[in-house]
Amino acid sequence: MNHRRERPAEPFFLKTDRGERFCLYHAPDRAQECRGAFIYVHPFAEEMNKSRRMAALQARAFANAGISVLQIDLFGCGDSSGDFADARWDIWKDDLAAASDWLRQRGAQTPGLWGLRLGALLALDFAIASERAHGPIVLWQPVVNGEGFLTQFLRMRMASEMLASGQEKTSGTKELRSRMAAGESLEVAGYELAPELAASIDDLNAANLVVSGAPVHWFELIAEAERPMPPAAAKIADGWQRSGVDLHRHLVEGTPFWASRKSPNALH
């Protein structure tokens, strides 16, 4: 029986103009030819923590298949420099550029992008803005609309206010958005959300993030086998294909691990 030992991930801090970013590098076995590389773009806020095990499982699966993976904690997230309150969308795109440069220095000429949830939109936005060629893009359950995502996030603030006050009526999302529009930062589920970051998320729409130059693989979790892609996601996917995106859809039966304490096996 072959008892192959997995090569452990290499932890390090990547220096940037705005401090250091904690990274984990998953390299293929030394005897194995490297077939490519991915930058993992993690999801937003607590979804990042709930997805850590799943991301690590998949990163090891990629490495075992000969594809290296660089996991990077973005500015203000995880073990990287900065506070979440100071995080901005453009800073996060700069972080991905730094990660791409690091992989290119290791021999990966066209690193791909693997994004989960809001990280999928960040990956797409970065790929469009970057002047360099990129490899394949893998999207796991991409958020399709930033405004809707932010509304759901703000509702956690409303739920917290109801529990604290014991009253059913609290600040609505419209009022919370008005406060941010006036320049106020809001604490939501332990994360201080800056109005600038909220505005960037609000402006995101997957329908407008049309990428070219490399294949895009969209993985959508469904509750039961044989179910179709949800209508909102299917509409965007159809629009992408009409715009010439080399899109590949993959429906996977499973549970939303980014919102649960349970972690299923990695997607393959």
Secondary structure, 3 states (H helix, E strand, C coil): CCCCCCCCCEEEEEEECCEEEEEEEECCCCCCCCCEEEEEECCCCHHHHHCHHHHHHHHHHHHHCCEEEEEECCCCCCCCCCCHHHCCHHHHHHHHHHHHHHHHHCCCCCCEEEEECHHHHHHHHHHHHCCCCCCCEEEECCCCEHHHHHHHHHHHHHHHHHHHHCCCCCCCHHHHHHHHHCCCCEEECCEEECHHHHHHHHCCEHHHCCCCCCCEEEEEEECCCCCCCCHHHHHHHHHHHHCCCCEEEEEEECCCHHHCCCCCCCCC
